[in-house]
Amino acid sequence: MRDVEDGARVILLPGAALADADDATLARALIARDPRAPRVLWQRFAPMVFRMLRRTLGSDHDLDDLAQEVFLCVFEKVRALREPKALKAFVISVTSLTMRHELRRRWVRRWVRLSGKTDAAELEVVTPDTDAREALARFYKILDRVNATDRAAFVLRFMEGLELTEVAAALKLSLATTKRRLARVWARVMLLVERDPVLAHYGPKLVQEKPPEDRS
Amino acid sequence: MRRETGNQGDGTGMTHVNDSHRTMTELVGAARAAFGDGLSGQEQAGLVRFEQAVARRTLRSTSRAWVFGFGLCAAGATAAAVLMVNRPDSTLTFDVVNGSVSDGGYVRAKASGGTELRFSDGSSLALEPGTSTRVTDIDAHGSRVLLESGRAHVNVTHRPAAKWVVDAGPYSVHVVGTEFDVRWSGSEEVLDVQMQRGTVIVRGPLARGGLTVEGGQHLVANVKDGEIFLDATPGALPAAREESPEPTFAVAPEVAAATPPAAAGPAPHAARSRAVAVRGMPSVAPAPVAADMNWSTLIKQGDFHGVLADAEQRGLARTLETASAADLNLLADAARYVRRGDVARRTLLAERERFPGSASAREAAFFLGGLAEDDPGVTSAKAAVEWYERYMKDLPHGNYAAQALGRQMILVHKLQGAGAARPIATQYLERFPKGPYADAARKLLQD
């Protein structure tokens, strides 16, 4: 029984020590099934997970369910984490796998015409700039034409700004394969952007160019 | 890990930035800006879902029961069959009706009322407006709910092995299958449990061993004052809530004017005490009797039976004649708590007779009222009213004034009807607007 000064008692809230602990400590707490750990895990990584999901899939109400999948998977699989301090990379990896699975699911649904909704349509709520909104809608329609792994790689590298090695680790690809995929997706997206009549007016004249990673 | 500058200028050897790259950079930058780190309220509330799911999965992982069955062949007993039966528990779920979940995961009742937590086993918590709660744990057998502040009407469906706990401040109310109201005020540090049916066990300050509260009983624990009141007449408050215009039972005028409480004397049978005040007792857990322990020590250890056994070993009549006022007080407390109403009544009357004018003797009137309430019949009820009146006359600002006046109001309502009880209700609300009987008083005045 824990008494507190004001007569109120809070249960299962994370203590200051765990909330402020580093990722390795949190990972060890998750492995030990510390009841405070799930909350700290969520509070620490939910902004990143939701951001990655939104940048990959657009602003969608289904993201709540996907985030649940991510965190539950992390909770279930954390025992397999060899290096506790790599918890963040582990969360990114799980999020990436979830993203790719969802992209494939959506692709199948579009293919069999079970869903008339496009991901781009969901973008209307996130930016008040009409031009940017239109451009983003078309940009995400272009991304819809890219396969799941390439799209995840594109988001992780170019939107999330991860290092090549981090992207490779998240997608469980070799570094060389990651570079090739990034070069391919960059070129393809750029080509499609160049051919889009609206996007052609959104920026300067588009010229086919290889992505930076392809030069390394 | 995260590079805010993006990829286009990351030093990979690119010597110039062409138009195509600038367009891509702008598009990627626009996407990055459109989808930032902020979380909506709905997304933040996902924490509650996550914690519930974790609780369910944690339970499932430990509840997997493997049942092995071996069957011998009748002909040669040469084969054995191993049956593995997976018996997963069906973890409860709950819905919040007409309420909101805050960022911290608390369920907050709407001001308009009607907020309810409905569990999949049929149990429910109806929250009064402004009440805030949190489901801190949930499994196949029940749930643990933190009542941060406010009042909740709890209705737990009785099931085998059901395990429900309502945490309220420093107290926890352990439930099996029952219906009750629970209120916690953090500012006043008061827990109020009004039982409708069933049984709960309240644990917390002054009752770390657990106090059993049964249907119809009313428990008020005041942490600041270090007092717990267990004070009830079955059906008293529920009857008032049911808006029954008639008293529970009527009384003939000639009977109502019968024997005064002072002449009541000891009851011939071992009546149950329904009025218990536990004052400054750190524990009610049983402890072994030690011959050299005095009653005060036994009381502090919660060994009420030990006090009675010692008194009876010495001779109860002799004890009542020779014991000090303090010891009589302790004996009366112990007897009331273990529901030895006969001993409690004799002790309290002895206290009043031997030490008239003392504070404890005057307080004894309140406890004698509670004991009288325990006896069936109109005569006893009227005797109880008179004991409470005597207490209020002797100690109008005493420790139990709110209780005594409230009980008086309830009994007068029963004996003489709402008309006779309303003046007492008005007086009660004037003196104790937040008292344990304030709701009943308001209800009386509204009828």
Contacts between the chains, C-beta under 8 A, distances in Angstrom:
chain1	res1	chain2	res2	distance
A	1	B	170	6.4
A	1	B	172	7.5
A	1	B	203	7.3
A	1	B	204	6.8
A	1	B	208	7.2
A	3	B	170	4.6
A	3	B	205	7.3
A	4	B	170	7.9
A	6	B	186	5.4
A	6	B	187	7.9
A	7	B	169	4.6
A	7	B	170	7.0
A	7	B	184	7.8
A	7	B	185	7.6
A	7	B	186	4.0
A	7	B	187	7.3
A	7	B	188	7.9
A	7	B	189	4.3
A	7	B	223	6.6
A	8	B	148	5.9
A	8	B	149	7.2
A	8	B	169	6.1
A	8	B	186	4.6
A	9	B	146	7.1
A	9	B	167	6.1
A	9	B	169	6.0
A	9	B	170	6.2
A	10	B	146	7.1
A	11	B	134	7.9
A	11	B	136	4.4
A	11	B	137	7.8
A	11	B	144	7.3
A	11	B	146	5.6
A	11	B	167	6.3
A	12	B	51	7.5
A	12	B	136	5.1
A	12	B	137	7.2
A	33	B	58	6.6
A	38	B	50	6.2
A	38	B	51	5.7
A	38	B	54	4.6
A	39	B	47	6.5
A	39	B	51	6.4
A	42	B	46	7.5
A	42	B	47	4.8
A	42	B	50	5.5
A	42	B	51	7.9
A	43	B	47	7.3
A	46	B	39	6.2
A	46	B	43	7.1
A	46	B	44	7.6
A	46	B	46	7.3
A	46	B	47	7.4
A	47	B	37	4.2
A	47	B	38	7.5
A	47	B	39	6.0
A	48	B	37	7.4
A	50	B	37	8.0
A	50	B	39	5.9
A	50	B	43	5.7
A	51	B	35	5.9
A	51	B	36	6.6
A	51	B	37	5.5
A	54	B	35	3.9
A	55	B	31	6.0
A	55	B	32	7.0
A	55	B	35	4.6
A	59	B	35	7.0
A	63	B	43	7.4
A	64	B	42	6.4
A	64	B	43	6.3
A	64	B	46	5.4
A	64	B	49	7.8
A	67	B	43	7.1
A	67	B	46	5.8
A	68	B	46	6.3
A	68	B	49	5.9
A	68	B	50	6.1
A	68	B	53	6.7
A	71	B	50	5.1
A	72	B	50	7.1
A	72	B	53	5.7
A	72	B	54	7.4
A	72	B	57	7.2
A	75	B	54	5.8
A	75	B	57	7.3
A	76	B	57	7.1
A	88	B	1	7.0
A	123	B	34	7.0
A	126	B	34	4.5
A	126	B	35	6.5
A	127	B	30	7.4
A	127	B	33	7.6
A	127	B	34	4.6
A	132	B	30	5.0
A	132	B	34	7.4
A	135	B	27	6.4
A	135	B	30	6.5
A	136	B	27	7.3
A	136	B	30	5.6
A	136	B	31	6.0
A	136	B	34	6.1
A	139	B	27	4.9
A	139	B	30	7.7
A	139	B	31	6.7
A	140	B	31	7.7
A	157	B	7	6.1
A	158	B	6	6.5
A	158	B	7	5.1
A	158	B	28	5.0
A	159	B	28	5.9
A	159	B	31	5.9
A	159	B	32	5.3
A	160	B	2	6.2
A	161	B	2	4.8
A	161	B	3	3.7
A	161	B	4	6.3
A	161	B	5	7.3
A	161	B	6	6.3
A	161	B	7	7.4
A	162	B	1	6.6
A	162	B	2	6.8
A	162	B	3	7.7
A	163	B	1	7.2
A	163	B	3	7.6
A	166	B	1	6.4
A	186	B	24	7.6
A	189	B	24	7.2
A	190	B	20	5.6
A	190	B	23	8.0
A	190	B	24	5.7
A	193	B	20	8.0
A	193	B	23	6.3
A	193	B	24	6.7
A	193	B	27	6.9
A	194	B	20	6.8
A	199	B	23	7.0
A	199	B	27	7.3
A	202	B	23	6.7
A	202	B	26	7.2
A	202	B	27	7.5
A	203	B	19	7.0
A	203	B	22	5.9
A	203	B	23	3.0
A	203	B	26	5.3
A	203	B	27	7.4
A	204	B	19	3.5
A	204	B	20	7.9
A	204	B	22	5.5
A	204	B	23	6.0
A	205	B	19	5.0
A	206	B	19	6.3
A	206	B	20	4.6
A	206	B	23	5.7
A	207	B	18	5.4
A	207	B	19	5.6
A	207	B	20	4.4
A	208	B	20	6.7
A	209	B	18	5.5
A	209	B	20	4.7
A	209	B	21	5.9
A	211	B	7	7.5
A	212	B	7	5.9
A	212	B	8	6.6
A	212	B	10	6.4
A	212	B	12	4.2
A	212	B	13	7.5
A	212	B	14	5.1
A	213	B	7	7.5
A	213	B	12	6.6
A	215	B	12	5.9
A	215	B	13	5.1
A	215	B	14	6.7
A	216	B	12	5.2
A	216	B	13	6.9
